[in-house]
Amino acid sequence: MIVISLGEGGEYLQMLTPQLLTNINDAQAPVLFKALLNLSLQTNMVRWSYDPMGREICATVELPLLDTILTEKQFGFCLEALVRIVDEIAMPIGLTHCTNLLSCALTKIRRFRLCSIIL
């Protein structure tokens, strides 16, 4: 599910994937956080957040609009970035049972970057 909203009186567009990964246990959290930090460095636009009360991770794209009108191209670019990173990188990482989660994340990033360059 993707929640799309305008914030602060329409000054920015936010696309959010709530409950992307849930029930994060304390043993998995440090490794998962390292993997997501690495994803943040290797990919553009997507920001990761963790809710310790709900024990869930969300992915967000925010686009400042300020005094400009959102174009269809901007909207499509943001939506595609969020969907591709979540579907092709984050969810496979979260659903695999790798012994080294950070290694899995780096492998997924490399494959994603190759696909992006080829396309």
FITIVEX-330430 format. One line per field, with one value per atom (N, C-alpha, C, O): atom name; residue number from 1; residue in three letters; x, y, z. Coordinates in nm, 4 decimals, decimal comma. Layout:
BEGIN
atomo CA/...
num NUM/...
residuo ALA/...
X X/...
Y Y/...
Z Z/...
END
This chain:
BEGIN
atomo N/CA/C/O/N/CA/C/O/N/CA/C/O/N/CA/C/O/N/CA/C/O/N/CA/C/O/N/CA/C/O/N/CA/C/O/N/CA/C/O/N/CA/C/O/N/CA/C/O/N/CA/C/O/N/CA/C/O/N/CA/C/O/N/CA/C/O/N/CA/C/O/N/CA/C/O/N/CA/C/O/N/CA/C/O/N/CA/C/O/N/CA/C/O/N/CA/C/O/N/CA/C/O/N/CA/C/O/N/CA/C/O/N/CA/C/O/N/CA/C/O/N/CA/C/O/N/CA/C/O/N/CA/C/O/N/CA/C/O/N/CA/C/O/N/CA/C/O/N/CA/C/O/N/CA/C/O/N/CA/C/O/N/CA/C/O/N/CA/C/O/N/CA/C/O/N/CA/C/O/N/CA/C/O/N/CA/C/O/N/CA/C/O/N/CA/C/O/N/CA/C/O/N/CA/C/O/N/CA/C/O/N/CA/C/O/N/CA/C/O/N/CA/C/O/N/CA/C/O/N/CA/C/O/N/CA/C/O/N/CA/C/O/N/CA/C/O/N/CA/C/O/N/CA/C/O/N/CA/C/O/N/CA/C/O/N/CA/C/O/N/CA/C/O/N/CA/C/O/N/CA/C/O/N/CA/C/O/N/CA/C/O/N/CA/C/O/N/CA/C/O/N/CA/C/O/N/CA/C/O/N/CA/C/O/N/CA/C/O/N/CA/C/O/N/CA/C/O/N/CA/C/O/N/CA/C/O/N/CA/C/O/N/CA/C/O/N/CA/C/O/N/CA/C/O/N/CA/C/O/N/CA/C/O/N/CA/C/O/N/CA/C/O/N/CA/C/O/N/CA/C/O/N/CA/C/O/N/CA/C/O/N/CA/C/O/N/CA/C/O/N/CA/C/O/N/CA/C/O/N/CA/C/O/N/CA/C/O/N/CA/C/O/N/CA/C/O/N/CA/C/O/N/CA/C/O/N/CA/C/O/N/CA/C/O/N/CA/C/O/N/CA/C/O/N/CA/C/O/N/CA/C/O/N/CA/C/O/N/CA/C/O/N/CA/C/O/N/CA/C/O/N/CA/C/O/N/CA/C/O/N/CA/C/O/N/CA/C/O/N/CA/C/O/N/CA/C/O/N/CA/C/O/N/CA/C/O/N/CA/C/O/N/CA/C/O/N/CA/C/O/N/CA/C/O
num 1/1/1/1/2/2/2/2/3/3/3/3/4/4/4/4/5/5/5/5/6/6/6/6/7/7/7/7/8/8/8/8/9/9/9/9/10/10/10/10/11/11/11/11/12/12/12/12/13/13/13/13/14/14/14/14/15/15/15/15/16/16/16/16/17/17/17/17/18/18/18/18/19/19/19/19/20/20/20/20/21/21/21/21/22/22/22/22/23/23/23/23/24/24/24/24/25/25/25/25/26/26/26/26/27/27/27/27/28/28/28/28/29/29/29/29/30/30/30/30/31/31/31/31/32/32/32/32/33/33/33/33/34/34/34/34/35/35/35/35/36/36/36/36/37/37/37/37/38/38/38/38/39/39/39/39/40/40/40/40/41/41/41/41/42/42/42/42/43/43/43/43/44/44/44/44/45/45/45/45/46/46/46/46/47/47/47/47/48/48/48/48/49/49/49/49/50/50/50/50/51/51/51/51/52/52/52/52/53/53/53/53/54/54/54/54/55/55/55/55/56/56/56/56/57/57/57/57/58/58/58/58/59/59/59/59/60/60/60/60/61/61/61/61/62/62/62/62/63/63/63/63/64/64/64/64/65/65/65/65/66/66/66/66/67/67/67/67/68/68/68/68/69/69/69/69/70/70/70/70/71/71/71/71/72/72/72/72/73/73/73/73/74/74/74/74/75/75/75/75/76/76/76/76/77/77/77/77/78/78/78/78/79/79/79/79/80/80/80/80/81/81/81/81/82/82/82/82/83/83/83/83/84/84/84/84/85/85/85/85/86/86/86/86/87/87/87/87/88/88/88/88/89/89/89/89/90/90/90/90/91/91/91/91/92/92/92/92/93/93/93/93/94/94/94/94/95/95/95/95/96/96/96/96/97/97/97/97/98/98/98/98/99/99/99/99/100/100/100/100/101/101/101/101/102/102/102/102/103/103/103/103/104/104/104/104/105/105/105/105/106/106/106/106/107/107/107/107/108/108/108/108/109/109/109/109/110/110/110/110/111/111/111/111/112/112/112/112/113/113/113/113/114/114/114/114/115/115/115/115/116/116/116/116/117/117/117/117/118/118/118/118/119/119/119/119
residuo MET/MET/MET/MET/ILE/ILE/ILE/ILE/VAL/VAL/VAL/VAL/ILE/ILE/ILE/ILE/SER/SER/SER/SER/LEU/LEU/LEU/LEU/GLY/GLY/GLY/GLY/GLU/GLU/GLU/GLU/GLY/GLY/GLY/GLY/GLY/GLY/GLY/GLY/GLU/GLU/GLU/GLU/TYR/TYR/TYR/TYR/LEU/LEU/LEU/LEU/GLN/GLN/GLN/GLN/MET/MET/MET/MET/LEU/LEU/LEU/LEU/THR/THR/THR/THR/PRO/PRO/PRO/PRO/GLN/GLN/GLN/GLN/LEU/LEU/LEU/LEU/LEU/LEU/LEU/LEU/THR/THR/THR/THR/ASN/ASN/ASN/ASN/ILE/ILE/ILE/ILE/ASN/ASN/ASN/ASN/ASP/ASP/ASP/ASP/ALA/ALA/ALA/ALA/GLN/GLN/GLN/GLN/ALA/ALA/ALA/ALA/PRO/PRO/PRO/PRO/VAL/VAL/VAL/VAL/LEU/LEU/LEU/LEU/PHE/PHE/PHE/PHE/LYS/LYS/LYS/LYS/ALA/ALA/ALA/ALA/LEU/LEU/LEU/LEU/LEU/LEU/LEU/LEU/ASN/ASN/ASN/ASN/LEU/LEU/LEU/LEU/SER/SER/SER/SER/LEU/LEU/LEU/LEU/GLN/GLN/GLN/GLN/THR/THR/THR/THR/ASN/ASN/ASN/ASN/MET/MET/MET/MET/VAL/VAL/VAL/VAL/ARG/ARG/ARG/ARG/TRP/TRP/TRP/TRP/SER/SER/SER/SER/TYR/TYR/TYR/TYR/ASP/ASP/ASP/ASP/PRO/PRO/PRO/PRO/MET/MET/MET/MET/GLY/GLY/GLY/GLY/ARG/ARG/ARG/ARG/GLU/GLU/GLU/GLU/ILE/ILE/ILE/ILE/CYS/CYS/CYS/CYS/ALA/ALA/ALA/ALA/THR/THR/THR/THR/VAL/VAL/VAL/VAL/GLU/GLU/GLU/GLU/LEU/LEU/LEU/LEU/PRO/PRO/PRO/PRO/LEU/LEU/LEU/LEU/LEU/LEU/LEU/LEU/ASP/ASP/ASP/ASP/THR/THR/THR/THR/ILE/ILE/ILE/ILE/LEU/LEU/LEU/LEU/THR/THR/THR/THR/GLU/GLU/GLU/GLU/LYS/LYS/LYS/LYS/GLN/GLN/GLN/GLN/PHE/PHE/PHE/PHE/GLY/GLY/GLY/GLY/PHE/PHE/PHE/PHE/CYS/CYS/CYS/CYS/LEU/LEU/LEU/LEU/GLU/GLU/GLU/GLU/ALA/ALA/ALA/ALA/LEU/LEU/LEU/LEU/VAL/VAL/VAL/VAL/ARG/ARG/ARG/ARG/ILE/ILE/ILE/ILE/VAL/VAL/VAL/VAL/ASP/ASP/ASP/ASP/GLU/GLU/GLU/GLU/ILE/ILE/ILE/ILE/ALA/ALA/ALA/ALA/MET/MET/MET/MET/PRO/PRO/PRO/PRO/ILE/ILE/ILE/ILE/GLY/GLY/GLY/GLY/LEU/LEU/LEU/LEU/THR/THR/THR/THR/HIS/HIS/HIS/HIS/CYS/CYS/CYS/CYS/THR/THR/THR/THR/ASN/ASN/ASN/ASN/LEU/LEU/LEU/LEU/LEU/LEU/LEU/LEU/SER/SER/SER/SER/CYS/CYS/CYS/CYS/ALA/ALA/ALA/ALA/LEU/LEU/LEU/LEU/THR/THR/THR/THR/LYS/LYS/LYS/LYS/ILE/ILE/ILE/ILE/ARG/ARG/ARG/ARG/ARG/ARG/ARG/ARG/PHE/PHE/PHE/PHE/ARG/ARG/ARG/ARG/LEU/LEU/LEU/LEU/CYS/CYS/CYS/CYS/SER/SER/SER/SER/ILE/ILE/ILE/ILE/ILE/ILE/ILE/ILE/LEU/LEU/LEU/LEU
X 0,0850/0,0000/0,0898/0,1917/0,0502/0,1199/0,0197/-0,0863/0,0555/-0,0274/0,0341/0,1520/-0,0451/0,0024/-0,0727/-0,1956/0,0040/-0,0599/0,0218/0,1401/-0,0452/0,0211/0,0336/-0,0623/0,1513/0,1745/0,1961/0,2289/0,1773/0,2010/0,1368/0,2032/0,0079/-0,0648/-0,0306/-0,0401/0,0090/0,0416/0,1834/0,2159/0,2689/0,4059/0,4989/0,6090/0,4577/0,5366/0,4470/0,3426/0,4914/0,4240/0,4922/0,6151/0,4132/0,4684/0,4047/0,2826/0,4900/0,4467/0,5060/0,6274/0,4210/0,4621/0,4132/0,2990/0,5000/0,4607/0,4573/0,5590/0,3416/0,3348/0,3466/0,3062/0,4019/0,4150/0,4835/0,4424/0,5875/0,6617/0,7236/0,7083/0,7927/0,8447/0,7925/0,8044/0,7360/0,6763/0,7348/0,8045/0,7048/0,7493/0,9007/0,9506/0,9726/1,1190/1,1601/1,1231/1,2366/1,2799/1,4136/1,4852/1,4456/1,5655/1,6938/1,7908/1,6974/1,8180/1,8413/1,9558/1,7342/1,7463/1,7684/1,8263/1,7241/1,7214/1,8562/1,8610/1,9666/2,0930/2,1380/2,1846/2,1248/2,1671/2,0752/2,1208/1,9471/1,8509/1,8742/1,8668/1,9021/1,9289/2,0541/2,0568/2,1572/2,2782/2,2465/2,2942/2,1655/2,1283/2,0491/2,0726/1,9560/1,8751/1,9569/1,9334/2,0528/2,1426/2,2240/2,2449/2,2689/2,3438/2,2563/2,3016/2,1315/2,0378/2,0210/2,0144/2,0143/1,9982/2,1164/2,0995/2,2352/2,3534/2,3612/2,4142/2,3091/2,3227/2,2080/2,2219/2,0962/1,9797/1,9362/1,9709/1,8614/1,8139/1,6676/1,5909/1,6317/1,4935/1,4262/1,3487/1,4516/1,3760/1,4410/1,5619/1,3569/1,3999/1,3338/1,2173/1,4094/1,3605/1,3350/1,4101/1,2287/1,2011/1,1576/1,1025/1,1844/1,1512/1,0659/1,1006/0,9549/0,8670/0,8906/0,8463/0,9605/0,9896/0,8654/0,8638/0,7625/0,6394/0,5668/0,5225/0,5552/0,4885/0,5820/0,5378/0,7135/0,8173/0,8036/0,8006/0,7953/0,7794/0,8698/0,9113/0,8989/0,9798/0,8932/0,8162/0,9073/0,8350/0,9355/1,0464/0,8965/0,9760/0,8957/0,7742/0,9654/0,8986/0,9754/1,0985/0,9018/0,9575/0,8867/0,7638/0,9649/0,9070/0,9646/1,0852/0,8772/0,9172/0,8688/0,7481/0,9605/0,9169/0,8588/0,9183/0,7434/0,6791/0,6910/0,7083/0,6818/0,6897/0,5977/0,4762/0,6523/0,5685/0,5549/0,5285/0,5727/0,5610/0,4455/0,3953/0,4046/0,2961/0,3578/0,4528/0,3033/0,3495/0,3151/0,2003/0,4156/0,3905/0,3676/0,4035/0,3087/0,2863/0,4196/0,4310/0,5191/0,6513/0,7144/0,7712/0,7053/0,7594/0,6877/0,7509/0,5555/0,4763/0,5159/0,5390/0,5234/0,5597/0,7001/0,7242/0,7929/0,9308/0,9382/1,0050/0,8702/0,8695/0,8051/0,8580/0,6920/0,6204/0,7020/0,7108/0,7611/0,8425/0,9645/1,0002/1,0285/1,1451/1,1068/1,1773/0,9973/0,9530/0,9175/0,9610/0,8398/0,7958/0,9138/0,9226/1,0038/1,1175/1,2102/1,2531/1,2412/1,3323/1,2688/1,3350/1,1423/1,0735/1,0592/1,0942/1,0088/0,9826/1,1093/1,1160/1,2097/1,3266/1,4399/1,5279/1,4389/1,5494/1,5019/1,5402/1,4193/1,3852/1,3044/1,3366/1,2009/1,1177/1,1923/1,1790/1,2701/1,3477/1,4433/1,4652/1,5004/1,5885/1,5095/1,5532/1,3942/1,3147/1,2576/1,2357/1,2331/1,1689/1,2669/1,2289/1,3924/1,4887/1,5409/1,5387/1,5867/1,6427/1,7934/1,8476/1,8598/2,0043/2,0752/2,0276/2,1878/2,2658/2,3361/2,3631/2,3659/2,4295/2,3407/2,3526/2,2525/2,1539/2,2189/2,1706/2,3271/2,3950/2,4526/2,4459/2,5081/2,5605/2,4486/2,4673/2,3328/2,2177/2,1753/2,1443/2,1738/2,1345/2,2281/2,1825/2,3576/2,4548/2,4391/2,4510/2,4127/2,3908/2,2690/2,2735/2,1594/2,0380/2,0629/2,0140/2,1385/2,1681/2,2472/2,2165/2,3481/2,4304/2,3445/2,3577/2,2572/2,1696/2,0756/2,0526/2,0214/1,9298/1,9999/1,9436/2,1225/2,1969/2,2305/2,2262/2,2633/2,2906/2,1658/2,1729/2,0503/1,9255/1,8931/1,8472/1,9165/1,8872/1,9741/1,9273/2,1002/2,1927/2,1549/2,1588/2,1187/2,0837/1,9554/1,9459/1,8566/1,7300/1,7525/1,6583
Y -0,1172/0,0000/0,1239/0,1284/0,2234/0,3517/0,4605/0,4713/0,5412/0,6541/0,7792/0,8074/0,8543/0,9761/1,0940/1,0945/1,1946/1,3116/1,4376/1,4321/1,5501/1,6799/1,7306/1,7255/1,7794/1,8268/1,9765/2,0401/2,0317/2,1730/2,2649/2,3470/2,2488/2,3365/2,3165/2,4101/2,1960/2,1673/2,2039/2,2088/2,2300/2,2704/2,1530/2,1735/2,0316/1,9157/1,7938/1,7798/1,7069/1,5812/1,4717/1,4651/1,3855/1,2736/1,1445/1,1341/1,0457/0,9105/0,8189/0,8177/0,7418/0,6624/0,5188/0,4949/0,4237/0,2827/0,2397/0,1955/0,2521/0,2155/0,0646/-0,0138/0,0268/-0,1146/-0,1981/-0,3104/-0,1419/-0,2142/-0,3414/-0,4496/-0,3277/-0,4424/-0,4299/-0,3236/-0,5349/-0,5287/-0,6355/-0,7270/-0,6213/-0,7170/-0,7354/-0,8477/-0,6246/-0,6289/-0,6681/-0,6014/-0,7763/-0,8148/-0,7483/-0,7033/-0,7430/-0,6726/-0,7320/-0,6588/-0,8600/-0,9234/-0,8838/-0,8667/-0,8691/-0,8346/-0,6857/-0,6473/-0,6025/-0,4576/-0,3973/-0,3247/-0,4227/-0,3576/-0,3915/-0,3036/-0,5164/-0,5574/-0,4963/-0,4505/-0,4963/-0,4375/-0,2882/-0,2357/-0,2193/-0,0758/-0,0463/0,0507/-0,1290/-0,1115/-0,1278/-0,0512/-0,2283/-0,2520/-0,1342/-0,0920/-0,0808/0,0317/0,1598/0,2404/0,1794/0,2946/0,2843/0,3832/0,1641/0,1439/0,1688/0,2276/0,1245/0,1525/0,3035/0,3520/0,3761/0,5214/0,5869/0,6841/0,5340/0,5893/0,5531/0,6299/0,4370/0,3864/0,4241/0,4144/0,4666/0,4991/0,6430/0,7017/0,6979/0,8356/0,8395/0,7467/0,9483/0,9862/0,9162/0,9805/0,7895/0,7163/0,7319/0,7151/0,7645/0,7783/0,6669/0,6340/0,6092/0,4993/0,5495/0,6321/0,4991/0,5364/0,4129/0,3178/0,4178/0,3063/0,3587/0,4575/0,2919/0,3249/0,2198/0,1059/0,2567/0,1571/0,1070/-0,0057/0,1896/0,1460/0,0391/-0,0624/0,0628/-0,0331/-0,1385/-0,2351/-0,1208/-0,2119/-0,2363/-0,3501/-0,1241/-0,1330/-0,0339/0,0672/-0,0659/0,0208/0,0683/-0,0085/0,1971/0,2589/0,3188/0,3560/0,3277/0,3973/0,5193/0,5119/0,6317/0,7568/0,8308/0,8304/0,8941/0,9902/1,1220/1,1276/1,2281/1,3608/1,4522/1,4540/1,5269/1,6196/1,7594/1,7835/1,8514/1,9880/2,0546/2,0499/2,1159/2,1856/2,3365/2,4099/2,3819/2,5229/2,6065/2,6048/2,6791/2,7677/2,7199/2,7995/2,5910/2,5368/2,4375/2,3922/2,4048/2,3087/2,1720/2,1603/2,0703/1,9335/1,8903/1,9014/1,8406/1,7920/1,6408/1,5724/1,5915/1,4479/1,3733/1,2637/1,4325/1,3711/1,3594/1,2553/1,4646/1,4607/1,3537/1,2752/1,3527/1,2557/1,1130/1,0283/1,0877/0,9549/0,9138/0,7981/1,0094/0,9806/0,9396/0,8419/1,0133/0,9824/0,8476/0,7671/0,8233/0,6980/0,5795/0,4769/0,5932/0,4848/0,4572/0,3414/0,5626/0,5438/0,4660/0,3732/0,5025/0,4346/0,2884/0,1989/0,2649/0,1286/0,0400/-0,0736/0,0892/0,0066/-0,0278/-0,1424/0,0694/0,0420/-0,0524/-0,1425/-0,0324/-0,1205/-0,2612/-0,3588/-0,2729/-0,4043/-0,4815/-0,6027/-0,4119/-0,4811/-0,4951/-0,5793/-0,4138/-0,4197/-0,4499/-0,5517/-0,3634/-0,3738/-0,4980/-0,5677/-0,5267/-0,6427/-0,7741/-0,8614/-0,7926/-0,9174/-0,9305/-1,0413/-0,8201/-0,8266/-0,8683/-0,9549/-0,8077/-0,8369/-0,9774/-1,0342/-1,0343/-1,1647/-1,2805/-1,3951/-1,2528/-1,3618/-1,3924/-1,3071/-1,5115/-1,5530/-1,5689/-1,6785/-1,4584/-1,4606/-1,4589/-1,3985/-1,5249/-1,5203/-1,3857/-1,3398/-1,3227/-1,1923/-1,0942/-1,0803/-1,0272/-0,9392/-0,8232/-0,7836/-0,7686/-0,6573/-0,7011/-0,6262/-0,8197/-0,8737/-0,8893/-0,8576/-0,9379/-0,9508/-0,8149/-0,8009/-0,7148/-0,5799/-0,5278/-0,4728/-0,5444/-0,4959/-0,5676/-0,5054/-0,6973/-0,7734/-0,7207/-0,7027/-0,6958/-0,6436/-0,5060/-0,4759/-0,4217/-0,2869/-0,2960/-0,2261/-0,3811/-0,3945/-0,4387/-0,3849/-0,5363/-0,5829/-0,4716/-0,4544/-0,3961/-0,2875/-0,1797/-0,1292/-0,1437/-0,0385/-0,0848/-0,0040/-0,2108/-0,2623/-0,2545/-0,2143/-0,2930/-0,2854/-0,1416/-0,1149/-0,0491/0,0913/0,1454/0,2238/0,1041/0,1525/0,0944/0,1653/-0,0327/-0,0987/-0,0391/-0,0174/-0,0127/0,0417/0,1795/0,2439
Z 0,0000/0,0000/0,0000/0,0689/-0,0781/-0,0814/-0,0477/-0,1094/0,0519/0,0916/0,0304/0,0517/-0,0455/-0,1111/-0,0520/-0,0454/-0,0090/0,0523/0,0249/-0,0087/0,0406/0,0344/0,1766/0,2535/0,2118/0,3471/0,3526/0,2524/0,4710/0,4993/0,3960/0,3328/0,3810/0,2904/0,1440/0,0647/0,1074/-0,0320/-0,0706/-0,1892/0,0283/-0,0030/-0,0318/-0,0831/-0,0004/-0,0406/-0,0595/0,0043/-0,1488/-0,1784/-0,0983/-0,0938/-0,0351/0,0393/-0,0089/-0,0209/-0,0366/-0,0701/0,0348/0,0551/0,1020/0,2163/0,2020/0,1628/0,2339/0,2382/0,3847/0,4381/0,4504/0,5919/0,6105/0,5246/0,7229/0,7596/0,6522/0,6231/0,5946/0,4914/0,5482/0,4915/0,6594/0,7330/0,8756/0,9365/0,9285/1,0618/1,1533/1,1092/1,2805/1,3824/1,3824/1,3899/1,3739/1,3778/1,5197/1,6163/1,5317/1,6665/1,6987/1,6093/1,8275/1,8729/1,8170/1,7969/1,7919/1,7375/1,5915/1,5496/1,5145/1,3720/1,3490/1,2474/1,4399/1,4181/1,3790/1,2797/1,4511/1,4130/1,2708/1,1982/1,2312/1,0969/0,9914/0,8867/1,0202/0,9274/0,9120/0,8009/1,0218/1,0155/0,9328/0,8571/0,9467/0,8656/0,7176/0,6340/0,6864/0,5464/0,4908/0,3775/0,5689/0,5222/0,5107/0,4206/0,6014/0,5885/0,4600/0,3898/0,4311/0,3076/0,1857/0,0875/0,1915/0,0819/0,0631/-0,0498/0,1721/0,1648/0,0949/0,0212/0,1177/0,0521/-0,0952/-0,1755/-0,1310/-0,2672/-0,3605/-0,4824/-0,3051/-0,3878/-0,3616/-0,2591/-0,4536/-0,4411/-0,3990/-0,4245/-0,3346/-0,3078/-0,1898/-0,1190/-0,1657/-0,0648/0,0728/0,0892/0,1705/0,3091/0,3896/0,3678/0,4829/0,5647/0,7064/0,7583/0,7685/0,9069/0,9846/0,9293/1,1147/1,2035/1,3180/1,3827/1,3423/1,4539/1,5620/1,5475/1,6715/1,7746/1,8485/1,8980/1,8561/1,9238/1,8410/1,8948/1,7109/1,6232/1,5691/1,5069/1,5926/1,5444/1,3952/1,3483/1,3210/1,1761/1,1057/1,1623/0,9808/0,8955/0,7801/0,7225/0,7472/0,6361/0,5387/0,5773/0,4148/0,3132/0,2686/0,2500/0,2519/0,2172/0,1091/0,1073/0,0194/-0,0755/-0,0504/-0,0459/-0,0341/-0,0181/-0,1252/-0,1495/-0,1877/-0,2919/-0,2551/-0,2509/-0,2284/-0,1980/-0,3225/-0,4302/-0,3064/-0,4177/-0,4003/-0,4976/-0,2762/-0,2406/-0,3280/-0,3082/-0,4237/-0,5051/-0,6494/-0,7395/-0,6706/-0,8055/-0,8130/-0,7101/-0,9316/-0,9539/-0,9820/-1,0594/-0,9190/-0,9406/-1,0821/-1,1251/-1,1546/-1,2899/-1,2879/-1,1920/-1,3928/-1,4059/-1,4085/-1,3537/-1,4716/-1,4801/-1,3410/-1,3081/-1,2589/-1,1227/-1,0392/-0,9686/-1,0491/-0,9742/-1,0136/-0,9273/-1,1422/-1,1918/-1,1505/-1,1159/-1,1542/-1,1153/-0,9679/-0,9342/-0,8805/-0,7370/-0,7096/-0,6330/-0,7717/-0,7509/-0,8012/-0,7337/-0,9181/-0,9733/-0,8857/-0,8640/-0,8353/-0,7484/-0,6235/-0,5839/-0,5622/-0,4409/-0,4685/-0,3960/-0,5712/-0,6027/-0,6404/-0,5937/-0,7235/-0,7669/-0,6514/-0,6385/-0,5679/-0,4574/-0,3567/-0,3053/-0,3288/-0,2340/-0,2923/-0,2260/-0,4140/-0,4734/-0,5091/-0,4885/-0,5624/-0,6144/-0,5143/-0,5319/-0,4098/-0,3145/-0,1738/-0,1161/-0,1178/0,0243/0,0586/0,1548/-0,0179/0,0162/-0,0006/0,0851/-0,1067/-0,1120/0,0063/0,0552/0,0530/0,1693/0,2918/0,3676/0,3116/0,4303/0,4311/0,5380/0,3144/0,3095/0,3007/0,3246/0,2669/0,2600/0,3987/0,4875/0,4161/0,5445/0,5280/0,5425/0,4977/0,4777/0,6121/0,7083/0,6174/0,7410/0,7531/0,8641/0,6412/0,6438/0,5672/0,4454/0,6392/0,5776/0,5028/0,3967/0,5563/0,4910/0,3566/0,2592/0,3506/0,2258/0,1228/0,0054/0,1664/0,0771/0,0239/-0,0944/0,1110/0,0696/-0,0384/-0,1386/-0,0190/-0,1175/-0,2507/-0,3562/-0,2470/-0,3702/-0,4446/-0,5663/-0,3717/-0,4346/-0,4937/-0,6026/-0,4237/-0,4738/-0,6034/-0,7000/-0,6060/-0,7268/-0,8459/-0,9558/-0,8233/-0,9317/-0,9772/-1,0969/-0,8816/-0,9132/-0,9942/-1,0913/-0,9556/-1,0258/-1,1679/-1,2606/-1,1867/-1,3214/-1,4070/-1,5231/-1,3509/-1,4256/-1,4628/-1,5738/-1,3710/-1,3967/-1,5092/-1,5918/-1,5128/-1,6158/-1,7517/-1,8522/-1,7560/-1,8814/-1,9401/-2,0609/-1,8530/-1,9014/-1,9549/-2,0010
END
